[in-house]
Every structure is written in structure tokens, then in C-alpha cells.
Amino acid sequence: MDISVHQIADYFILKVDRKAGDNMTHLKLQKLLYYAQAWHLAMHGKELFHNRLEAWRHGPVCREIYARFRQLSWHPIPPTMMLTDPSLLPREVHDFLDEVWEVYGQFSATKLEELTHQEEPWLAARAEAFPHHPSDSRITREMMQEYYGSRIKLRRRIQSRVS
């Protein structure tokens, strides 16, 4: 099954507990999409969706999702803007996205931006850009797979030493 970035975005939009006062901003959604793609590459060796991710000033961005929500600026994304039915995603994708949400969904958009700015794929893609200047440099799938894959290997080595 070909999974669209819009299905993944809508899944995360649906996950928000609005009754508890939580919301999803465009900035936060972009970072969740990035982490979903990066960890899927690291764990499964293949991409979750086929869209390009770019190293913008405020972190990784999928231009197609940016175009979809740009009019909202920094305002929360309402569930009425969903385009797809996330329940149609395969069970294994739901489970994977739930794991991503469990780790990263708790953080604010600003915290997620800060995290991505400390990690090699975004830093490497922005190497030629001045700090606060625009950039559309691609964050390659290879960079994401190598960086996050090394995190999995490191964790396994640590666990084997502790066991």
C-alpha cells in the first residue's frame, strides 16, 4: 500500500487530545512527520512516505504539507482540515505511528524544533546555509537512515552490556 504524507499528517492531527487543551500546530506536525519518516527508515529500511523533506530555518519541512497548512501560520490545526481517514492505514502503520506519538507527541513544537536542530541530518543539510537564512536543502533518506539507525545500534549495544 502506498501511504501518502497526508494520511500520516491526518493521523497525528487526530491523535491530539483537544479536550485536555492540547493542539497541533503546523510546526509540530512537520517535526512529527520528520521523526516518523526518519525512524521508519532506521527501523524498517524503507520510507514511510515518498515526499521530500527539506532543512528549513525552523527544522525539517515537507513542502506539500507546508502548502496545505500555510494559511494557519502558528495557529492550531483544526480536525475539520483533515483530508483522509487515518483509520484506513494498515494496523502496523498505526502501531508505528503510535510509538512515534508516544515519544515525540508529548513535546511542544518549539522543543521538537530544538531537538531537530541538534541532530546530524538537519545540521548536514543546512551546512551551506547561514543560520537564520532560508534553505530548501534536502534532508536525504540516507542521512536519516544512517543517523537514526546508529541510535538503534547504540541502544542495542548498551542493552547487551547491561544484561
VONUMAR-397568 format. One line per field, with one value per residue (C-alpha): residue number from 1; x, y, z. Coordinates in Angstrom, 1 decimal. Layout:
BEGIN
n c(NUM;...) $
u c(X;...) $
v c(Y;...) $
w c(Z;...) $
REM end
This chain:
BEGIN
n c(1;2;3;4;5;6;7;8;9;10;11;12;13;14;15;16;17;18;19;20;21;22;23;24;25;26;27;28;29;30;31;32;33;34;35;36;37;38;39;40;41;42;43;44;45;46;47;48;49;50;51;52;53;54;55;56;57;58;59;60;61;62;63;64;65;66;67;68;69;70;71;72;73;74;75;76;77;78;79;80;81;82;83;84;85;86;87;88;89;90;91;92;93;94;95;96;97;98;99;100;101;102;103;104;105;106;107;108;109;110;111;112;113;114;115;116;117;118;119;120;121;122;123;124;125;126;127;128;129;130;131;132;133;134;135;136;137;138;139;140;141;142;143;144;145;146;147;148;149;150;151;152;153;154;155;156;157;158;159;160;161;162;163) $
u c(0.0;1.3;0.9;0.6;2.1;-1.4;-2.6;0.3;-0.4;-4.1;-3.2;-1.2;-3.9;-6.4;-4.2;-4.4;-6.3;-8.2;-10.4;-7.2;-6.3;-3.7;-3.4;-1.4;0.4;1.9;5.4;4.8;3.2;6.2;8.5;6.3;6.3;10.1;10.6;8.1;10.0;13.4;12.6;10.8;13.9;16.1;13.8;12.4;15.0;12.3;10.5;7.1;6.0;7.6;7.7;10.9;11.9;13.8;16.0;14.2;15.1;12.6;13.6;12.6;9.6;7.6;6.7;3.4;2.2;3.5;1.4;-1.7;-1.5;0.5;-2.6;-2.8;0.6;1.2;-2.5;-3.6;-4.8;-8.5;-9.6;-12.0;-9.0;-8.3;-8.4;-8.1;-9.5;-6.5;-8.3;-7.7;-4.0;-2.7;-2.5;1.3;1.4;-1.0;1.2;4.4;2.8;1.5;5.1;6.3;3.5;4.3;7.9;7.5;3.9;4.4;6.8;5.9;6.6;9.5;11.0;10.8;12.4;15.2;15.7;15.9;18.4;20.8;20.7;23.0;20.5;19.2;22.7;24.3;21.6;21.9;25.7;25.9;23.1;23.6;21.9;18.7;18.5;16.0;17.1;15.4;18.3;17.1;17.5;18.3;16.8;20.3;21.3;18.2;18.6;22.3;21.8;18.8;19.9;23.1;21.0;19.3;22.6;24.0;20.9;21.3;25.0;24.2;21.3;23.6;26.2;23.6;22.0) $
v c(0.0;3.4;5.7;9.5;12.1;13.5;10.2;10.4;14.1;13.4;10.6;12.9;15.6;13.1;12.0;15.3;15.4;18.6;18.0;18.2;21.5;20.1;21.3;20.6;23.4;23.3;23.4;20.5;18.4;19.0;17.6;14.6;13.8;14.1;11.8;9.3;9.1;9.0;6.3;4.3;4.4;3.4;0.5;-0.8;0.2;1.9;5.2;5.6;8.2;9.4;13.2;15.2;16.7;20.0;21.7;24.9;27.5;26.1;22.5;19.8;20.5;18.6;21.3;19.6;19.7;23.3;24.3;22.6;24.4;27.6;29.8;28.8;30.3;29.4;28.7;25.2;22.9;22.1;18.5;19.8;20.3;16.6;15.2;11.5;8.8;7.7;4.6;3.2;2.9;-0.6;-1.8;-2.0;1.7;2.7;0.9;2.5;6.0;5.4;4.7;7.9;9.8;8.3;9.5;12.9;13.9;15.0;17.8;21.3;22.4;24.5;21.6;19.4;22.2;22.4;18.6;18.5;21.4;19.3;16.3;15.5;15.1;18.7;20.1;18.4;19.6;23.2;23.2;25.6;28.0;30.9;30.3;32.3;32.3;30.3;27.0;24.3;21.8;18.2;16.0;12.8;9.5;8.1;10.7;9.9;6.2;6.3;8.7;7.2;3.6;4.3;5.3;1.9;0.1;2.2;1.4;-2.4;-2.3;-0.6;-3.0;-6.0;-4.7;-4.1;-7.5) $
w c(0.0;-0.9;2.1;1.5;3.7;4.1;5.7;8.2;8.9;9.5;11.8;14.0;13.8;15.0;17.9;19.7;22.9;22.4;25.5;27.6;26.0;23.6;20.0;16.8;15.1;11.7;13.2;15.5;12.7;10.4;13.1;13.8;10.1;10.0;13.0;11.6;8.3;10.0;12.4;9.8;7.6;10.5;11.8;8.5;5.9;3.8;3.7;5.2;2.6;-0.7;-0.1;0.1;3.5;3.5;6.1;6.7;9.4;11.9;11.2;8.7;6.5;3.9;1.3;0.3;4.0;4.3;1.3;2.8;6.2;5.4;5.8;9.5;10.3;14.0;14.8;15.8;13.0;13.4;12.8;10.2;7.9;7.7;4.1;4.7;7.0;9.1;10.3;6.7;7.4;7.9;11.6;11.5;10.4;13.2;15.7;14.4;14.4;17.9;19.0;17.3;19.0;22.4;22.2;20.4;20.8;24.4;23.3;22.2;18.7;19.9;21.8;18.7;16.6;19.2;19.0;15.2;15.3;17.4;15.1;12.2;9.3;9.7;10.5;7.5;5.1;6.4;6.3;3.4;4.7;7.1;10.5;10.0;6.2;4.2;2.7;0.7;1.1;1.1;4.1;2.4;3.3;3.5;6.2;8.2;7.9;8.9;11.8;13.4;12.6;14.5;17.5;17.4;17.2;20.1;22.2;21.5;22.4;25.7;26.5;25.7;28.2;30.9;30.5) $
REM end
